[in-house]
Amino acid sequence: MGDSQTENAWFSLKWGILEEKTCDFWVKWGIVEEKMRDFWLNGGFVKRKHVIFA
């Protein structure tokens, strides 16, 4: 294998790892967003209960 081919192989490998990490990041961010949405929904329920009890 020539130097450029070796570099390309390394680049592809690194890029693959980078893409995987980016994917993990988005998956984690998606989970965080989902939890935030649940939090706001629960917050909404709490507010509604206050209105009912008021």
N, CA, C and O atoms as a CHARMM CRD file, in Angstrom:
* protein
*
  216
    1    1 MET  N      0.83300  -1.19700   0.00000 PROA 1      0.00000
    2    1 MET  CA     0.00000   0.00000   0.00000 PROA 1      0.00000
    3    1 MET  C      0.87000   1.25100   0.00000 PROA 1      0.00000
    4    1 MET  O      1.85400   1.33400   0.73600 PROA 1      0.00000
    5    2 GLY  N      0.50400   2.21300  -0.82400 PROA 2      0.00000
    6    2 GLY  CA     1.25700   3.46400  -0.86800 PROA 2      0.00000
    7    2 GLY  C      0.89500   4.33600   0.32000 PROA 2      0.00000
    8    2 GLY  O     -0.05900   4.06500   1.05000 PROA 2      0.00000
    9    3 ASP  N      1.68400   5.39300   0.49700 PROA 3      0.00000
   10    3 ASP  CA     1.43900   6.29400   1.62500 PROA 3      0.00000
   11    3 ASP  C      0.05000   6.92200   1.56200 PROA 3      0.00000
   12    3 ASP  O     -0.64800   7.00800   2.57200 PROA 3      0.00000
   13    4 SER  N     -0.34500   7.35700   0.36800 PROA 4      0.00000
   14    4 SER  CA    -1.64600   8.01900   0.23900 PROA 4      0.00000
   15    4 SER  C     -2.77800   7.04400   0.55400 PROA 4      0.00000
   16    4 SER  O     -3.78400   7.42700   1.15100 PROA 4      0.00000
   17    5 GLN  N     -2.61200   5.77800   0.15000 PROA 5      0.00000
   18    5 GLN  CA    -3.64400   4.78000   0.44600 PROA 5      0.00000
   19    5 GLN  C     -3.73200   4.53700   1.94900 PROA 5      0.00000
   20    5 GLN  O     -4.81800   4.38900   2.51000 PROA 5      0.00000
   21    6 THR  N     -2.57400   4.50000   2.58300 PROA 6      0.00000
   22    6 THR  CA    -2.53400   4.30000   4.03700 PROA 6      0.00000
   23    6 THR  C     -3.21000   5.47700   4.72300 PROA 6      0.00000
   24    6 THR  O     -4.00400   5.29400   5.64600 PROA 6      0.00000
   25    7 GLU  N     -2.89600   6.68300   4.27300 PROA 7      0.00000
   26    7 GLU  CA    -3.50600   7.88400   4.85100 PROA 7      0.00000
   27    7 GLU  C     -5.01500   7.86600   4.65400 PROA 7      0.00000
   28    7 GLU  O     -5.77400   8.21100   5.56000 PROA 7      0.00000
   29    8 ASN  N     -5.44200   7.45900   3.46100 PROA 8      0.00000
   30    8 ASN  CA    -6.87800   7.39800   3.18300 PROA 8      0.00000
   31    8 ASN  C     -7.56200   6.39900   4.10500 PROA 8      0.00000
   32    8 ASN  O     -8.66500   6.64200   4.59300 PROA 8      0.00000
   33    9 ALA  N     -6.89300   5.26800   4.34000 PROA 9      0.00000
   34    9 ALA  CA    -7.45400   4.24200   5.22000 PROA 9      0.00000
   35    9 ALA  C     -7.59500   4.79600   6.63600 PROA 9      0.00000
   36    9 ALA  O     -8.61900   4.60000   7.29000 PROA 9      0.00000
   37   10 TRP  N     -6.55500   5.49100   7.10000 PROA 10     0.00000
   38   10 TRP  CA    -6.59200   6.08000   8.43800 PROA 10     0.00000
   39   10 TRP  C     -7.67100   7.15100   8.52000 PROA 10     0.00000
   40   10 TRP  O     -8.40400   7.24400   9.50400 PROA 10     0.00000
   41   11 PHE  N     -7.75100   7.95800   7.46100 PROA 11     0.00000
   42   11 PHE  CA    -8.75000   9.02800   7.42900 PROA 11     0.00000
   43   11 PHE  C    -10.15100   8.42600   7.52100 PROA 11     0.00000
   44   11 PHE  O    -10.99200   8.90400   8.28200 PROA 11     0.00000
   45   12 SER  N    -10.39100   7.37500   6.73900 PROA 12     0.00000
   46   12 SER  CA   -11.70000   6.71700   6.74800 PROA 12     0.00000
   47   12 SER  C    -12.00400   6.15300   8.12600 PROA 12     0.00000
   48   12 SER  O    -13.12500   6.26300   8.62300 PROA 12     0.00000
   49   13 LEU  N    -10.99100   5.54800   8.73700 PROA 13     0.00000
   50   13 LEU  CA   -11.16100   4.96600  10.06100 PROA 13     0.00000
   51   13 LEU  C    -11.48700   6.05000  11.08200 PROA 13     0.00000
   52   13 LEU  O    -12.42400   5.91600  11.86800 PROA 13     0.00000
   53   14 LYS  N    -10.70200   7.12600  11.05900 PROA 14     0.00000
   54   14 LYS  CA   -10.92500   8.23500  11.99400 PROA 14     0.00000
   55   14 LYS  C    -12.29000   8.87400  11.75300 PROA 14     0.00000
   56   14 LYS  O    -13.01300   9.19400  12.69600 PROA 14     0.00000
   57   15 TRP  N    -12.63200   9.05600  10.47800 PROA 15     0.00000
   58   15 TRP  CA   -13.91100   9.68100  10.13800 PROA 15     0.00000
   59   15 TRP  C    -15.06000   8.79700  10.61500 PROA 15     0.00000
   60   15 TRP  O    -16.07900   9.28700  11.10000 PROA 15     0.00000
   61   16 GLY  N    -14.87300   7.47500  10.46700 PROA 16     0.00000
   62   16 GLY  CA   -15.89200   6.52500  10.92700 PROA 16     0.00000
   63   16 GLY  C    -16.10100   6.64400  12.42500 PROA 16     0.00000
   64   16 GLY  O    -17.23500   6.64900  12.90500 PROA 16     0.00000
   65   17 ILE  N    -14.99600   6.74100  13.16600 PROA 17     0.00000
   66   17 ILE  CA   -15.05800   6.89200  14.62100 PROA 17     0.00000
   67   17 ILE  C    -15.73100   8.21700  14.96100 PROA 17     0.00000
   68   17 ILE  O    -16.56600   8.28600  15.86200 PROA 17     0.00000
   69   18 LEU  N    -15.36300   9.25500  14.24000 PROA 18     0.00000
   70   18 LEU  CA   -15.93500  10.58400  14.46500 PROA 18     0.00000
   71   18 LEU  C    -17.44200  10.55300  14.22500 PROA 18     0.00000
   72   18 LEU  O    -18.22100  11.08600  15.01500 PROA 18     0.00000
   73   19 GLU  N    -17.84100   9.91600  13.11800 PROA 19     0.00000
   74   19 GLU  CA   -19.26900   9.83000  12.79700 PROA 19     0.00000
   75   19 GLU  C    -20.01900   9.07500  13.88300 PROA 19     0.00000
   76   19 GLU  O    -21.13400   9.43800  14.25700 PROA 19     0.00000
   77   20 GLU  N    -19.38100   8.00800  14.38700 PROA 20     0.00000
   78   20 GLU  CA   -20.01100   7.20400  15.42800 PROA 20     0.00000
   79   20 GLU  C    -20.19200   8.03000  16.70100 PROA 20     0.00000
   80   20 GLU  O    -21.23600   7.97200  17.35000 PROA 20     0.00000
   81   21 LYS  N    -19.15000   8.80600  17.04700 PROA 21     0.00000
   82   21 LYS  CA   -19.22300   9.66200  18.23600 PROA 21     0.00000
   83   21 LYS  C    -20.30100  10.72100  18.04600 PROA 21     0.00000
   84   21 LYS  O    -21.04900  11.02700  18.97400 PROA 21     0.00000
   85   22 THR  N    -20.37700  11.28100  16.83800 PROA 22     0.00000
   86   22 THR  CA   -21.39800  12.29000  16.54500 PROA 22     0.00000
   87   22 THR  C    -22.77600  11.65900  16.69600 PROA 22     0.00000
   88   22 THR  O    -23.69600  12.26800  17.24300 PROA 22     0.00000
   89   23 CYS  N    -22.90500  10.42900  16.20000 PROA 23     0.00000
   90   23 CYS  CA   -24.17100   9.70400  16.29500 PROA 23     0.00000
   91   23 CYS  C    -24.53100   9.50300  17.76600 PROA 23     0.00000
   92   23 CYS  O    -25.67000   9.73800  18.17100 PROA 23     0.00000
   93   24 ASP  N    -23.54700   9.06300  18.56500 PROA 24     0.00000
   94   24 ASP  CA   -23.76700   8.87600  20.00400 PROA 24     0.00000
   95   24 ASP  C    -24.20000  10.18900  20.63700 PROA 24     0.00000
   96   24 ASP  O    -25.10200  10.22400  21.47400 PROA 24     0.00000
   97   25 PHE  N    -23.54200  11.27100  20.22400 PROA 25     0.00000
   98   25 PHE  CA   -23.85500  12.59400  20.76400 PROA 25     0.00000
   99   25 PHE  C    -25.31900  12.93400  20.47600 PROA 25     0.00000
  100   25 PHE  O    -26.04100  13.39600  21.36000 PROA 25     0.00000
  101   26 TRP  N    -25.75100  12.70300  19.23000 PROA 26     0.00000
  102   26 TRP  CA   -27.12600  13.03700  18.86600 PROA 26     0.00000
  103   26 TRP  C    -28.11500  12.14500  19.58400 PROA 26     0.00000
  104   26 TRP  O    -29.19300  12.58700  19.98100 PROA 26     0.00000
  105   27 VAL  N    -27.73200  10.85300  19.75400 PROA 27     0.00000
  106   27 VAL  CA   -28.61400   9.93300  20.47700 PROA 27     0.00000
  107   27 VAL  C    -28.77800  10.42700  21.90900 PROA 27     0.00000
  108   27 VAL  O    -29.89300  10.49200  22.42900 PROA 27     0.00000
  109   28 LYS  N    -27.64400  10.77900  22.55300 PROA 28     0.00000
  110   28 LYS  CA   -27.68900  11.27600  23.93300 PROA 28     0.00000
  111   28 LYS  C    -28.47800  12.57400  24.00400 PROA 28     0.00000
  112   28 LYS  O    -29.28400  12.76700  24.91400 PROA 28     0.00000
  113   29 TRP  N    -28.24500  13.46500  23.04400 PROA 29     0.00000
  114   29 TRP  CA   -28.94700  14.74800  23.03400 PROA 29     0.00000
  115   29 TRP  C    -30.44200  14.50600  22.85800 PROA 29     0.00000
  116   29 TRP  O    -31.26700  15.17900  23.47600 PROA 29     0.00000
  117   30 GLY  N    -30.78100  13.53300  22.00400 PROA 30     0.00000
  118   30 GLY  CA   -32.18300  13.17400  21.78900 PROA 30     0.00000
  119   30 GLY  C    -32.82300  12.70300  23.08500 PROA 30     0.00000
  120   30 GLY  O    -33.96200  13.05400  23.39300 PROA 30     0.00000
  121   31 ILE  N    -32.06600  11.89000  23.85200 PROA 31     0.00000
  122   31 ILE  CA   -32.56600  11.39400  25.13200 PROA 31     0.00000
  123   31 ILE  C    -32.75000  12.56800  26.09200 PROA 31     0.00000
  124   31 ILE  O    -33.75200  12.64100  26.80300 PROA 31     0.00000
  125   32 VAL  N    -31.79000  13.48000  26.11100 PROA 32     0.00000
  126   32 VAL  CA   -31.87300  14.65800  26.98100 PROA 32     0.00000
  127   32 VAL  C    -33.09900  15.48400  26.60300 PROA 32     0.00000
  128   32 VAL  O    -33.85000  15.92300  27.47400 PROA 32     0.00000
  129   33 GLU  N    -33.29700  15.69400  25.29800 PROA 33     0.00000
  130   33 GLU  CA   -34.45000  16.48100  24.84600 PROA 33     0.00000
  131   33 GLU  C    -35.74800  15.80800  25.25700 PROA 33     0.00000
  132   33 GLU  O    -36.70300  16.47100  25.66300 PROA 33     0.00000
  133   34 GLU  N    -35.77600  14.46800  25.14800 PROA 34     0.00000
  134   34 GLU  CA   -36.97200  13.72400  25.51500 PROA 34     0.00000
  135   34 GLU  C    -37.25900  13.88100  27.00200 PROA 34     0.00000
  136   34 GLU  O    -38.40400  14.07400  27.41200 PROA 34     0.00000
  137   35 LYS  N    -36.19100  13.79400  27.81000 PROA 35     0.00000
  138   35 LYS  CA   -36.34400  13.96000  29.25800 PROA 35     0.00000
  139   35 LYS  C    -36.82900  15.36800  29.57700 PROA 35     0.00000
  140   35 LYS  O    -37.67600  15.55700  30.45000 PROA 35     0.00000
  141   36 MET  N    -36.28600  16.36100  28.86400 PROA 36     0.00000
  142   36 MET  CA   -36.70500  17.74300  29.07800 PROA 36     0.00000
  143   36 MET  C    -38.18300  17.88500  28.74800 PROA 36     0.00000
  144   36 MET  O    -38.93000  18.55000  29.46600 PROA 36     0.00000
  145   37 ARG  N    -38.60100  17.24700  27.64400 PROA 37     0.00000
  146   37 ARG  CA   -39.99900  17.32800  27.23200 PROA 37     0.00000
  147   37 ARG  C    -40.88400  16.68300  28.30400 PROA 37     0.00000
  148   37 ARG  O    -41.93200  17.22200  28.66000 PROA 37     0.00000
  149   38 ASP  N    -40.44700  15.51800  28.81600 PROA 38     0.00000
  150   38 ASP  CA   -41.18900  14.85700  29.89000 PROA 38     0.00000
  151   38 ASP  C    -41.26300  15.76500  31.10400 PROA 38     0.00000
  152   38 ASP  O    -42.30300  15.87800  31.75300 PROA 38     0.00000
  153   39 PHE  N    -40.13700  16.41300  31.40000 PROA 39     0.00000
  154   39 PHE  CA   -40.06200  17.31900  32.54500 PROA 39     0.00000
  155   39 PHE  C    -41.09000  18.44000  32.38500 PROA 39     0.00000
  156   39 PHE  O    -41.82100  18.77100  33.31900 PROA 39     0.00000
  157   40 TRP  N    -41.12900  19.02300  31.16900 PROA 40     0.00000
  158   40 TRP  CA   -42.07000  20.12400  30.94100 PROA 40     0.00000
  159   40 TRP  C    -43.50700  19.62700  30.98700 PROA 40     0.00000
  160   40 TRP  O    -44.39500  20.32300  31.47800 PROA 40     0.00000
  161   41 LEU  N    -43.73600  18.41300  30.47000 PROA 41     0.00000
  162   41 LEU  CA   -45.08300  17.84500  30.52000 PROA 41     0.00000
  163   41 LEU  C    -45.48700  17.63800  31.97200 PROA 41     0.00000
  164   41 LEU  O    -46.59600  17.99200  32.37200 PROA 41     0.00000
  165   42 ASN  N    -44.58000  17.06100  32.76200 PROA 42     0.00000
  166   42 ASN  CA   -44.84800  16.85100  34.18500 PROA 42     0.00000
  167   42 ASN  C    -45.06100  18.18500  34.87900 PROA 42     0.00000
  168   42 ASN  O    -45.93000  18.31200  35.74200 PROA 42     0.00000
  169   43 GLY  N    -44.26900  19.17400  34.50400 PROA 43     0.00000
  170   43 GLY  CA   -44.42500  20.52100  35.05600 PROA 43     0.00000
  171   43 GLY  C    -45.80800  21.05400  34.73400 PROA 43     0.00000
  172   43 GLY  O    -46.44700  21.70300  35.56200 PROA 43     0.00000
  173   44 GLY  N    -46.26400  20.77200  33.51800 PROA 44     0.00000
  174   44 GLY  CA   -47.59700  21.19800  33.10200 PROA 44     0.00000
  175   44 GLY  C    -48.67200  20.53900  33.94800 PROA 44     0.00000
  176   44 GLY  O    -49.65600  21.17600  34.32500 PROA 44     0.00000
  177   45 PHE  N    -48.47700  19.24000  34.24900 PROA 45     0.00000
  178   45 PHE  CA   -49.44300  18.51800  35.06900 PROA 45     0.00000
  179   45 PHE  C    -49.48000  19.09700  36.47500 PROA 45     0.00000
  180   45 PHE  O    -50.54800  19.23600  37.07200 PROA 45     0.00000
  181   46 VAL  N    -48.30500  19.43400  36.99700 PROA 46     0.00000
  182   46 VAL  CA   -48.20900  20.01500  38.33900 PROA 46     0.00000
  183   46 VAL  C    -48.96700  21.33800  38.36500 PROA 46     0.00000
  184   46 VAL  O    -49.72400  21.60700  39.29800 PROA 46     0.00000
  185   47 LYS  N    -48.76200  22.16600  37.33400 PROA 47     0.00000
  186   47 LYS  CA   -49.45500  23.45600  37.25900 PROA 47     0.00000
  187   47 LYS  C    -50.96600  23.23400  37.20500 PROA 47     0.00000
  188   47 LYS  O    -51.73100  23.94700  37.85400 PROA 47     0.00000
  189   48 ARG  N    -51.38400  22.23900  36.42600 PROA 48     0.00000
  190   48 ARG  CA   -52.80200  21.96300  36.26300 PROA 48     0.00000
  191   48 ARG  C    -53.40600  21.53500  37.60300 PROA 48     0.00000
  192   48 ARG  O    -54.52200  21.92800  37.94400 PROA 48     0.00000
  193   49 LYS  N    -52.64800  20.71500  38.36600 PROA 49     0.00000
  194   49 LYS  CA   -53.12500  20.27600  39.68000 PROA 49     0.00000
  195   49 LYS  C    -53.29300  21.47400  40.60100 PROA 49     0.00000
  196   49 LYS  O    -54.25400  21.54700  41.36700 PROA 49     0.00000
  197   50 HSD  N    -52.34900  22.41700  40.52300 PROA 50     0.00000
  198   50 HSD  CA   -52.44000  23.62300  41.35100 PROA 50     0.00000
  199   50 HSD  C    -53.71100  24.38900  40.99700 PROA 50     0.00000
  200   50 HSD  O    -54.39300  24.91400  41.87800 PROA 50     0.00000
  201   51 VAL  N    -54.02300  24.45000  39.72000 PROA 51     0.00000
  202   51 VAL  CA   -55.21800  25.16900  39.26800 PROA 51     0.00000
  203   51 VAL  C    -56.46100  24.46700  39.81200 PROA 51     0.00000
  204   51 VAL  O    -57.40300  25.12200  40.25800 PROA 51     0.00000
  205   52 ILE  N    -56.46200  23.11800  39.77300 PROA 52     0.00000
  206   52 ILE  CA   -57.61200  22.34900  40.25100 PROA 52     0.00000
  207   52 ILE  C    -57.79000  22.54100  41.75800 PROA 52     0.00000
  208   52 ILE  O    -58.90700  22.72000  42.24400 PROA 52     0.00000
  209   53 PHE  N    -56.66200  22.50200  42.49600 PROA 53     0.00000
  210   53 PHE  CA   -56.73800  22.62600  43.95600 PROA 53     0.00000
  211   53 PHE  C    -56.97500  24.06000  44.41100 PROA 53     0.00000
  212   53 PHE  O    -57.44100  24.29300  45.52600 PROA 53     0.00000
  213   54 ALA  N    -56.65600  25.01300  43.55400 PROA 54     0.00000
  214   54 ALA  CA   -56.76400  26.42700  43.94800 PROA 54     0.00000
  215   54 ALA  C    -58.22500  26.79800  44.18200 PROA 54     0.00000
  216   54 ALA  O    -58.52400  27.94300  44.52100 PROA 54     0.00000
